[in-house]
Amino acid sequence: MSDERMGLRERKKQETRNALSWAAVRLAAERGLDAVRVEDIAAEVGVSPRTFNNYFASKSEAIAARHLERARQIAVELRARPESEPLWEAITNAALARFGLSEGTGEREPEQQWLDGVRLMVSEPALRGEFFKANAMADAELAAAIAERTGTDVEHDLYPRLVSGAVGAAMAAAIGHWLHAAEPTPMAPLLRDALRQLASGLPVP
């Protein structure tokens, strides 16, 4: 099989995975988690339950996959940032880009479906395990990217995991603030402010 055909096959697999994950989020948000079956998610995408099981072990894993993919892509974006860019500036730009917040004015609200998925993961006990697992995987990948950028060792140096954990906490705080805001609030300024405060050493207000 040629590289081109292999690349096309992988893209189609990724598209199917994404479609199944989005369908799981959408249906669970509309009907409630318990009212959604794997068969329903598969039917929404036009594939068989067996195909669903080739990608995910459960509907909970499918829902958490959207959060994991978005978080993991921050590490991908960080690796692509210019080497001349200071670390915290690069992290902020990577986070905003992969949260879909850097287009246009940079202040648009995140995708509603993704936010519905986050609401589900923080409110449904059955989803919390997958949510924590997704966060741990994303944290490890971001730490590796930070280690590469800073010339540190992710296995032996504290710094990359410390920064990665702090970034994860900042994102969680910004998301939590967004979810509980009394009035609709764009995510971009919240995330930018959280990372700015980290970069400046969290000075006392």
C-alpha positions in Angstrom: 0.0 0.0 0.0 1.4 3.4 -1.0 2.0 6.1 1.5 -0.7 8.2 -0.1 -3.3 5.4 0.3 -2.2 4.7 3.9 -2.5 8.5 4.6 -6.0 8.6 3.2 -7.0 5.5 5.2 -5.7 7.0 8.4 -7.6 10.3 7.7 -10.8 8.4 7.1 -10.4 6.5 10.3 -9.8 9.7 12.2 -12.9 11.3 10.6 -15.0 8.3 11.7 -13.5 8.5 15.2 -14.3 12.2 15.5 -17.8 11.7 14.1 -18.5 9.0 16.7 -17.2 11.1 19.5 -19.2 14.1 18.5 -22.3 12.0 18.1 -21.8 10.6 21.6 -21.5 14.1 23.1 -24.5 15.4 21.2 -26.9 12.5 22.0 -25.9 12.4 25.7 -26.4 16.1 26.0 -29.8 15.9 24.4 -31.1 12.7 26.0 -29.0 12.2 29.1 -26.2 9.7 29.3 -28.3 6.7 30.5 -30.7 7.1 27.6 -28.0 6.7 25.0 -26.8 3.3 23.8 -23.8 2.5 21.7 -26.3 1.4 19.0 -27.7 4.9 18.9 -24.3 6.5 18.5 -23.3 4.2 15.7 -26.6 4.8 13.9 -26.1 8.5 14.1 -22.9 8.2 12.1 -24.2 5.5 9.8 -21.9 2.7 11.0 -22.4 -0.6 12.9 -22.0 -1.0 16.7 -19.0 -3.3 15.9 -17.4 -0.4 14.1 -18.0 1.8 17.2 -16.3 -0.8 19.3 -13.2 -0.7 17.0 -12.7 2.8 18.1 -14.0 3.0 21.7 -14.5 0.7 24.5 -17.5 2.5 25.8 -19.7 5.6 25.2 -17.9 7.3 28.2 -14.6 6.9 26.4 -16.2 8.3 23.2 -17.4 11.4 25.0 -14.1 12.0 26.8 -12.2 11.6 23.5 -13.2 15.1 22.4 -11.7 16.7 25.5 -8.6 14.5 25.2 -8.0 15.3 21.5 -8.4 19.1 22.1 -6.0 19.0 25.0 -3.5 16.8 23.2 -3.4 19.1 20.3 -2.0 21.9 22.5 1.2 19.8 22.7 1.2 19.5 18.9 0.7 23.2 18.5 3.4 24.0 21.1 6.0 22.0 19.1 5.0 24.1 16.0 5.5 27.5 17.7 8.6 29.5 16.7 11.7 28.7 18.8 12.2 32.4 19.4 8.9 32.7 21.1 9.1 32.8 25.0 7.8 29.7 26.6 4.7 31.2 28.3 3.8 33.1 25.2 4.1 30.0 23.1 2.0 28.0 25.6 -0.7 30.7 25.6 -0.8 30.9 21.8 -0.9 27.1 21.5 -3.8 26.8 24.0 -5.8 29.6 22.4 -5.2 28.1 18.9 -6.3 24.6 19.9 -9.3 25.8 21.9 -10.4 27.5 18.6 -10.1 30.9 20.3 -7.5 32.6 18.1 -9.5 33.1 14.9 -10.9 36.5 14.0 -10.9 38.6 17.2 -9.8 35.7 19.3 -12.7 36.2 21.6 -15.4 33.9 20.2 -17.0 31.3 22.4 -15.9 27.7 22.2 -17.9 25.1 20.3 -21.1 24.5 22.2 -21.0 20.7 21.7 -17.5 20.5 23.2 -18.7 22.5 26.2 -21.8 20.3 26.5 -19.3 17.4 26.7 -17.3 19.1 29.4 -20.5 19.7 31.4 -21.3 16.0 31.1 -17.9 14.9 32.2 -17.9 17.1 35.3 -21.5 16.3 36.3 -21.9 12.6 35.5 -20.1 10.3 38.0 -20.0 7.6 35.3 -17.8 9.9 33.1 -15.4 11.3 35.7 -13.0 8.3 35.4 -12.6 8.8 31.7 -12.3 12.6 32.2 -9.4 12.1 34.7 -7.7 9.5 32.5 -8.0 11.9 29.5 -6.4 14.7 31.6 -3.6 12.5 32.7 -2.8 11.5 29.1 -2.9 15.1 27.9 -0.7 16.2 30.8 2.0 13.7 29.9 2.0 14.8 26.2 2.2 18.5 27.1 5.0 17.8 29.6 7.0 16.0 26.8 6.5 19.0 24.5 7.6 21.4 27.2 10.7 19.3 28.0 11.7 19.4 24.3 11.3 23.1 24.1 13.2 23.8 27.3 16.0 21.2 26.9 14.9 19.4 30.1 14.2 15.7 30.7 10.6 14.8 31.2 11.6 11.7 33.2 14.2 13.2 35.5 13.4 16.9 35.8 10.6 18.4 37.7 10.1 21.5 35.5 8.2 20.1 32.5 5.7 18.2 34.6 5.3 21.2 37.0 4.6 23.5 34.1 2.3 21.1 32.4 0.3 20.5 35.6 0.0 24.2 36.2 -1.2 24.8 32.6 -3.8 22.0 33.1 -5.0 23.6 36.3 -5.3 27.0 34.6 -7.4 25.5 31.8 -9.6 23.7 34.3 -10.1 26.9 36.3 -11.0 28.8 33.2 -13.4 26.2 32.0 -15.0 26.0 35.5 -15.4 29.7 35.6 -17.0 29.7 32.2 -19.4 26.9 33.1 -20.6 28.6 36.3 -20.6 32.2 35.0 -23.9 34.0 35.7 -23.8 35.7 32.3 -22.4 34.3 29.0 -18.7 34.8 29.0 -16.2 34.2 26.2 -13.6 31.7 27.0 -10.6 33.4 25.4 -10.1 36.2 27.9 -10.5 33.8 30.8 -7.9 31.3 29.5 -5.5 34.1 28.5 -5.8 35.7 32.0 -5.3 32.4 33.8 -2.1 31.7 31.8 -0.9 35.3 32.2 -1.3 35.0 36.0 0.7 31.8 35.9 3.4 33.3 33.8 3.8 36.2 36.2 4.1 33.9 39.2 0.5 34.2 40.5 0.9 37.5 42.3 -1.5 38.3 45.1 -4.4 40.3 43.7 
